Structures are given as C-alpha cells and as structure tokens.
C-alpha cells in the first residue's frame, strides 16, 4: 500500500523531521529574523474595529473571539496523560482494567462511530509514520506575545507502543468562510478549533476508558496533513492544505495517537490523482491570494520558500511568510484561498451584513 511518503516522493536521504518552532506563528514570538517578529492577528484588531469596514465591527469580532473560547480556555483537551478524576463518570477500577479482547476490526468501528458522535465530520485511521512526527515541540499553550517570554523546544518523544493515529476533520462553517477574510471568517476558524478541542478531548477519554493510551493532538506533536492523507481523508493540492471530497480545504484537522490495535485505512489514490490533475490547471487559490503566497508553478517541486516549509516532499510549496503577512493585515487567518477553491462548495459570495440575516 502506497503511503503519503511514497505518493509525494519523500526524499528519504535528505528529509529531516520538522521542528515545530519553525511554524510562522511561533517564529513571530521568538525569531527576530522573521518578517513579522512580534506581530500577531491581534496587532491591528483595534484599528480594524474602528475602521468602519464591513465585517470588522465590534459585533463581528465579538463572535470571532467567542468562537475560540473552548480552544483557548480548555488546556485539559491537550493533556497527554491526565490522572483519573473523581468527576469522571467512570469508576477508576473500571477505567484502569486491562483492555478487553476485542478485534482491531471491531475497535475501529467503535472508534469511528465515537469520532462522528463527538463531532468529527470525517475520520480515518492510519499507522503512525515517524517521518511525520515533529522533531521538537514548543512548550507553550498561548500564542499571545508576552514580555520576557521563554520558549523551550525539547525533542518530541512518544511512548514506544504508540502505533496508530485516529485522524479527524472538522468542517468549518461555510457562511463565515464565505465572508473571508473578515472577522466572520475568523469566527468560522475559531469554531473549528473549539470543536477540535472538544472532539479530541472526548475521543482520548473514550480510548483511555477502554484501557489504552491516547494522546490528543490538534496541530501539535505530528504533521496532520500527511497523516490525514495516509488515513484516506483527502489530498494535498496547490493550496498547500488538505483537500477533502466533501468539504474541500474547508476543514480543520486533529488527531488522537494511540496504542489501540486498529485497522488502518488507505490513501484515496483516485481522489489524489483528481486533485493533482485539477490543481495543475486551476489557479483560483493563487489568484485569490492578495500577497502572492500560493505557487503559480505548473507542477509540484522540491523547492521550499523558507525554513517554515517542511521540505523534502514533492508538492506545491506555499510561501508561508507571505501568507502570515495576510493574517496580520486582516487580523484573521484570511482563508480567501479556501473560499476560492472549487472543492470548498462555497455558494455565491455574501456580505458580512447578509451573514447576520441568514
């Protein structure tokens, strides 16, 4: 079975696992060489609120900020080894029992049903390819800039018995994405992240309650896109993020890493080929980007733009520093490219005022 490392022609002799601190968001906190050092999505928010521009009102920002509440105030969702609590509705004596003798096939059925039950729009299972683990991690929960903030970048290390990833895609609400790049888009993204936090917290507890180890992850610990491809959830296109059949790139990814014996899914080769063919001839995402971040190359390459790219695979690289420029400019994660992608199934454009009337 071909995996993402085969499909996107991983250069095994050159490839190195990606350091998490090379992400633009973290570089903005600590790296003076980064174009937008000490600038975040909050940098121009007050000015935008006061600008009178449609989609940037205080009401729009209130919705956006509220949508992130669970993600920003639920650090428990990301705890890898939480202790059993008396508040948990399962006796410790049951939770701590050895796993029952259930086949990987049946466990996979349970896990996928539970993921959908807890809010996943799509779910797949893959064996864990160590290439996609981060080399180092950032020990930081909040990405707001604080004075004298010290960041640590220890090596990523998992228990030896972690073998599988349960990868989940969360649909982002389409009306908010339709209003990209305003605060209403930011609300759709924040809601996606809050749903991610809820879903991975519940999924990890479900797996732990059956006697297995479960490590809930959002963007941390391992690269979500190649794991999602290996789990059969979609393909990587010109846009630089995962494209799914049902929602295009209008999703957020999260995962739970586990030692539970599970049946793995296969990459969707037919869909991957379809995306490759479509993206070769379509540049709607590149045309939609105001900052020239998305490649206009005719075909994928091995040429990254900066250390914030995870190099070593053949793909359309995104100039993520230019992309981050858009984030700072709009005080949102922009998403004009997601809105433009024909696979996103976004209807005709609506105004932010129309958003509130739907």
C-alpha positions in Angstrom: 0.0 0.0 0.0 1.3 3.4 -1.0 1.6 6.0 1.8 1.9 9.8 1.7 5.7 9.4 1.8 5.5 7.4 -1.5 2.8 9.5 -3.2 4.6 12.8 -2.6 8.1 11.3 -3.2 9.7 11.8 0.1 13.5 12.3 -0.3 14.4 9.9 2.4 18.2 10.6 2.2 17.6 14.3 2.8 14.4 14.6 4.8 14.5 15.7 8.4 11.6 15.8 10.7 10.2 19.3 11.0 10.9 21.4 14.2 7.6 22.8 15.5 9.2 26.1 16.4 9.7 26.8 12.6 6.0 27.4 12.2 5.3 31.1 11.5 3.1 31.6 14.5 5.9 30.6 16.8 8.6 32.4 14.9 6.6 35.6 15.4 7.2 35.1 19.1 10.9 34.4 19.3 12.7 34.9 15.9 13.9 38.4 15.1 14.7 37.3 11.6 11.0 36.6 10.9 9.4 39.3 8.8 6.6 39.8 11.3 8.5 39.4 14.5 6.3 40.3 17.5 3.2 40.7 15.3 0.1 38.6 15.7 -3.5 38.6 14.5 -4.2 40.9 17.4 -1.8 43.6 16.2 -4.2 45.6 14.1 -7.5 44.5 15.5 -8.5 47.7 17.3 -7.7 49.7 14.2 -9.9 47.4 12.1 -12.8 47.6 14.6 -12.6 51.4 14.4 -12.3 51.5 10.6 -16.0 51.0 9.9 -15.2 48.4 7.3 -17.9 45.8 6.7 -17.0 42.5 8.5 -14.8 44.2 11.1 -17.3 45.6 13.5 -17.2 45.0 17.3 -20.1 42.6 16.8 -18.2 40.6 14.2 -15.1 40.5 16.5 -17.3 39.5 19.5 -18.5 36.5 17.5 -15.0 35.6 16.4 -13.5 35.9 19.9 -16.3 33.9 21.4 -15.8 31.1 18.9 -12.3 30.4 20.2 -13.4 30.1 23.8 -13.2 26.4 24.2 -9.9 26.1 22.3 -8.3 28.9 24.3 -9.6 28.0 27.7 -9.6 24.2 27.7 -6.0 23.2 28.1 -7.2 19.8 29.5 -8.0 18.9 25.9 -4.3 18.7 25.1 -3.2 16.8 28.2 -1.5 13.6 27.2 -1.6 11.7 30.5 -4.3 13.2 32.7 -5.0 11.5 36.0 -8.3 9.9 36.7 -10.6 12.3 38.4 -13.5 11.7 40.8 -15.5 13.9 38.5 -15.2 11.4 35.7 -18.3 9.3 35.1 -16.4 6.0 35.2 -15.0 4.3 38.2 -11.2 4.2 38.4 -11.4 0.4 38.9 -13.1 0.0 35.5 -11.0 2.6 33.6 -7.8 1.0 34.8 -8.7 -2.5 33.8 -6.7 -4.2 31.0 -8.3 -3.9 27.6 -10.9 -6.5 26.7 -10.3 -8.9 23.9 -11.9 -7.0 21.0 -10.7 -7.4 17.5 -9.0 -4.5 15.7 -11.9 -4.6 13.1 -14.5 -4.1 15.9 -12.4 -1.5 17.7 -12.1 0.5 14.5 -15.8 0.5 14.1 -16.2 1.8 17.7 -13.6 4.5 17.3 -15.0 5.8 14.0 -18.6 5.9 15.4 -17.3 7.7 18.5 -15.4 10.2 16.5 -18.6 11.1 14.5 -20.6 11.1 17.7 -18.3 13.7 19.2 -18.4 15.9 16.2 -15.9 14.8 13.6 -17.1 15.4 10.0 -14.7 12.8 8.6 -12.5 10.2 10.4 -9.8 7.8 9.2 -7.2 5.6 10.8 -3.5 5.1 9.9 -0.4 3.5 11.3 1.9 6.2 12.6 4.7 7.1 10.2 7.5 8.5 12.3 8.5 10.9 9.4 5.5 13.0 10.3 6.4 13.4 14.0 7.8 16.8 14.8 11.5 16.8 15.6 11.0 19.2 18.5 8.0 20.8 20.2 7.1 24.2 21.5 6.2 24.2 25.2 3.6 26.9 25.1 -0.2 26.9 25.3 -1.0 30.5 24.4 0.4 32.2 21.3 -0.1 35.7 22.6 3.2 37.7 22.9 4.3 38.3 26.4 7.3 40.2 27.7 10.4 38.1 28.5 8.6 35.0 27.3 10.9 32.0 27.3 10.2 29.1 24.9 11.6 25.6 25.2 12.0 23.3 22.3 12.5 19.8 23.6 12.7 16.7 21.4 9.4 15.0 20.6 9.2 11.7 22.3 6.3 9.3 22.3 5.8 6.0 24.3 7.2 3.1 22.3 3.8 1.4 22.0 2.0 4.2 20.2 1.2 2.7 16.8 -1.8 4.4 15.2 -3.3 7.8 14.6 -7.1 8.4 14.5 -7.3 11.5 12.2 -10.4 13.7 12.2 -11.5 16.5 10.0 -13.9 19.2 11.4 -15.9 21.1 8.8 -15.7 24.9 9.1 -19.0 26.7 8.9 -19.5 27.9 5.3 -21.1 31.3 5.8 -18.2 32.5 7.8 -15.7 31.3 5.2 -17.8 33.0 2.6 -17.0 36.3 4.4 -13.3 35.8 4.2 -11.0 37.5 5.1 -13.1 39.3 7.8 -13.6 38.6 11.4 -16.5 36.4 10.4 -14.1 34.1 8.7 -12.0 34.1 11.9 -15.2 33.1 13.7 -15.6 30.1 11.5 -11.9 29.1 12.0 -12.2 29.6 15.8 -15.4 27.5 15.9 -13.5 24.8 14.1 -10.7 24.9 16.6 -13.1 24.8 19.6 -14.8 21.8 18.1 -11.4 20.2 17.6 -10.6 20.7 21.3 -13.9 19.2 22.3 -13.6 16.3 19.9 -10.1 15.2 20.7 -10.7 15.5 24.5 -13.7 13.2 24.3 -12.1 10.8 21.9 -9.0 10.5 24.0 -11.1 9.8 27.1 -13.2 7.2 25.2 -10.0 5.3 24.2 -8.5 5.6 27.7 -11.7 4.3 29.2 -11.2 1.1 27.2 -7.7 0.6 28.8 -5.5 2.1 26.1 -3.1 5.1 25.9 -4.5 8.1 24.0 -2.6 11.3 23.1 -4.9 14.1 21.9 -3.3 16.5 19.4 -4.5 19.5 17.4 -1.7 20.9 15.3 0.9 19.7 17.7 3.1 16.6 18.1 2.8 15.4 14.4 2.0 16.8 11.0 -1.7 16.5 10.4 -1.8 16.7 6.6 0.3 13.6 5.7 -1.4 11.6 8.5 -4.8 12.6 7.1 -3.7 11.5 3.6 -2.5 8.2 4.9 -5.8 7.8 6.7 -7.7 8.3 3.4 -9.2 11.7 4.2 -8.0 13.6 1.2 -5.2 15.0 -0.9 -2.6 17.8 -0.9 -3.1 20.4 -3.7 -1.8 23.7 -4.9 -3.4 25.4 -1.9 -1.0 23.7 0.5 -3.5 22.3 2.9 -5.6 19.1 2.8 -8.5 19.0 0.3 -11.3 16.6 1.1 -14.1 15.2 -1.1 -16.9 16.6 0.9 -15.7 20.0 2.1 -12.6 20.7 0.0 -10.0 22.5 2.2 -12.8 24.0 4.3 -11.8 21.8 7.3 -9.6 21.7 10.4 -7.6 18.6 11.3 -6.9 17.0 14.6 -5.9 13.5 15.7 -5.5 11.1 18.6 -2.4 8.9 18.8 -2.9 5.6 20.5 -1.6 2.1 21.2 -5.1 0.7 20.4 -4.8 -2.1 17.8 -6.8 -0.8 14.8 -7.4 -1.5 11.1 -5.8 1.3 9.0 -7.4 2.9 6.0 -5.7 3.5 2.7 -4.9 6.8 0.9 -7.6 7.7 -1.7 -5.4 7.4 -4.7 -8.2 8.2 -7.2 -9.0 11.4 -5.4 -5.3 12.3 -5.1 -4.9 11.9 -8.8 -8.0 14.0 -9.4 -6.6 16.8 -7.2 -3.3 16.7 -8.9 -4.9 17.0 -12.3 -7.3 19.8 -11.2 -4.6 21.8 -9.4 -2.3 21.6 -12.4 -4.9 23.5 -14.5 -6.6 25.6 -11.7 -5.0 28.6 -10.0 -8.1 30.0 -8.3 -6.5 29.8 -4.9 -3.3 31.5 -6.1 -5.3 34.2 -7.9 -7.3 34.9 -4.7 -4.3 35.5 -2.6 -3.6 39.2 -2.2 0.0 38.5 -1.0 1.3 36.1 -3.7 1.8 33.3 -1.2 0.5 30.4 -3.4 2.6 29.0 -6.1 1.8 29.6 -9.8 4.2 26.8 -10.9 2.8 24.4 -13.5 3.8 21.4 -11.4 5.0 20.4 -7.9 8.6 20.9 -7.0 11.1 20.2 -4.1 11.8 23.9 -3.7 10.7 25.4 -0.4 10.5 29.2 0.3 11.8 29.3 3.9 12.6 27.3 6.9 8.9 27.5 7.8 8.2 25.0 5.0 8.5 21.3 5.7 10.8 20.4 2.8 11.7 17.0 1.3 8.5 16.1 -0.4 7.3 17.0 -4.0 4.4 19.4 -3.8 3.3 23.0 -4.4 5.0 24.9 -1.7 3.3 27.9 -0.1 5.3 31.0 0.8 4.0 30.9 4.4 5.7 34.1 5.4 3.7 36.0 2.8 0.6 34.1 4.0 1.3 35.2 7.5 1.5 38.8 6.2 -2.1 38.4 5.2 -3.0 37.1 8.6 -1.5 40.2 10.3 -3.1 42.5 7.7 -6.6 41.1 8.1 -6.4 40.1 11.8 -7.8 36.8 10.8 -6.4 33.7 9.1 -7.6 35.1 5.8 -8.9 31.9 4.1 -9.5 33.7 0.7 -7.8 30.7 -0.9 -10.2 28.3 0.9 -13.2 30.3 -0.2 -11.9 30.3 -3.8 -11.2 26.6 -4.1 -13.9 24.9 -6.2 -13.9 21.9 -3.9 -15.0 24.0 -0.9 -18.6 24.2 -2.2 -18.9 27.8 -1.2 -22.0 29.4 -2.7 -22.1 32.8 -4.3 -20.4 35.5 -2.2 -22.4 37.1 0.6 -21.6 40.2 2.5 -21.0 40.3 6.3 -24.3 42.1 6.7 -26.0 39.2 4.9 -24.3 36.8 7.2 -26.3 38.1 10.1 -29.6 37.8 8.3 -29.3 34.2 7.3 
